[in-house]
Amino acid sequence: MTSSHRPLGLPASAAVLLLAVTGCSTDARASVPVPTPPAAEAALCRALDRELPDAVAGQERSDPSPDSELTAGWGDGAIVLRCGVPRPEKMSDPQAEGVSAEGVRWMLEQPEGGGPRFTSVYRETYVEVTLGERYAHDIGPLVDLAAPVQRAVPCALEPSCR
């Protein structure tokens, strides 16, 4: 009896095609768009990346793809940070909701079909944090991220950051 190491006993050419179509990667990381801020803001984001904790709200760091110093994640996409994002249109709305966590102010948005999204305000670059639905009523992740944001992203409008 002969042994075949090809998937499903397929001819070698079909096995190669099957592997090419299905892919060999087991990378299950969340995928997020990488912001493209101006150079000065990108430098702030790189500084923020160096300050970010290994865990947020009890979730271990698990960065999204593609790899970038402008994005970070914890808990396989449960908490995603993007630095250097464009100013959200909603910031022009005088009725926009906001929260403050450990001295960092955030504008709150509630996108349909997901958890809350927070964008920092009064900082030299915008930092966006998207939370999974389980954090719909929990700003704990923002508390864990406040000190790194304060250290790396200066206030753009004193004394509003206090």
N, C-alpha and C positions, 0 to 999 in steps of 0.2 A: 504494500500500500504506500502511495506517495503522499507526502504532506504538502499542503499549499499554505503559504503565509500571506496570500493576497486576500483582501476583503471579499467575503462571500464567494470565494473560489473564482473570482473574475479573472479574465486574461490580464496580463500585466499592463497593457495599454489602457484598459478600462479602469483598473485599480488606480493608476496614476491620475486619470481624469477625475475619478470620483474624489480622490483626496484633494485635488486642486479646486474642485467645485465646493466641497464642504469645508475646506480650510483645515489647517492643522493646529490652529491656535486655540488655547483654552482660556484666553483672556476675557473674563466676564466683567471687566470694569465698566462703570458708567461712562458714557461718552458725552462730552459737553463742548460747545463751541469755545474756542480760545479767544479772548478779547484781543484787540489790536490798538492799545493806547499809544499816545505819543511817547517818545523816549524817556522824558523826565518821569512820567507816570509809571512806565514799565519798570524803571529803576526802583520806585517806591514799592511796586508789587514784588519785585525780587527780594527786597528787604523784608517785606511782610512774609514771604514764603519761608525765609530763614527763621522767623519768629514763631511760626505756627506750631501748635502743640501736636504731640503724637496721638492724643485722644481728645475727642470733643463729645460731651454728653455721654461718656462711657463707651463711645464708638472709636475703634482703632482707625488710624489714618489709612486710607485706601484711595489714592489719587485716581481721578478719572483719566480717560484717554482722550486725546493724545497727551503725552507727557508735556507739561509746561510749568514754568515757575509762576504763571499767572492763574493757575487753577489748583484746587486742592479738594480732597474729599475725605469723608469719614463714614464708616459703616456701609461700604459698597453702594454709595450714592444716596444714603439717607440724609447726609449733610454735604452740600457742595458749595464751595467758595470760588468766586471768579473775581479777579482784581483788574481794575482798569476798564470796567464796562462803561458804555456810554451813559450819559445822564438820562434816566427814565423820564418819559413824557409826563408820567403821573406826578412828578415833583412840581410841576406847574399848577397842579390842582390844590387850591387852598383848603380843600376838604380831605386831602390825603391823610391817612392815619400814620402815626409814628409811635415808636417806643424808644426808650432809653435803657441801655443795659451797661452797667458799670462805667458810665461816663461816655459811652459811644451812642450817638443817636442814629436811628434807622427808620427809613420809610417802609411801611408795610404794604405789600400787594398780595392779593389772593387770586392767583391764576386759576382758571377752571381746570378741574381734573388733576389737582395736585395739592401739595402743601404750600405753606406761605413762602413768600420771597421777600427778603429784606435788602435794602440798599442803604449804605452809609450816607449820611448827609454831613455837610460842613467839613469835608476832608479834601485833601489835595488830589485825590483820585477816588473814584467810586468803587466800593467793595460790595459785591452782591453775595448774599448767602441764601441758598434755596434749601428748604427743609422738607423732608418727607411728610406725608399726611399725619404720621404718628406724632409730629411736633406741632400740630395745628394750634394748640393752645399752650405752647411751651417755649419760652425764650431762653431756656437753659443753654442751648448751643451758642447763642449770642454772648452770654456771660463768659463762656470759655474763650471766645474769640476777641473780646473787648481789649484786653491788655496787649495782645500782639498788634491789633489795629492801632491803638494809641501810640505804641512804640515806633511803628514803622510808617504810618501815614499821618503826617502832621495835619493839624487843624488849619483850614483855609479861611475861617471866619471867626476869629477870637471875639468875644468870649463865648460864642455859641457852642463850642465843644465841651464846655464845662457843665 
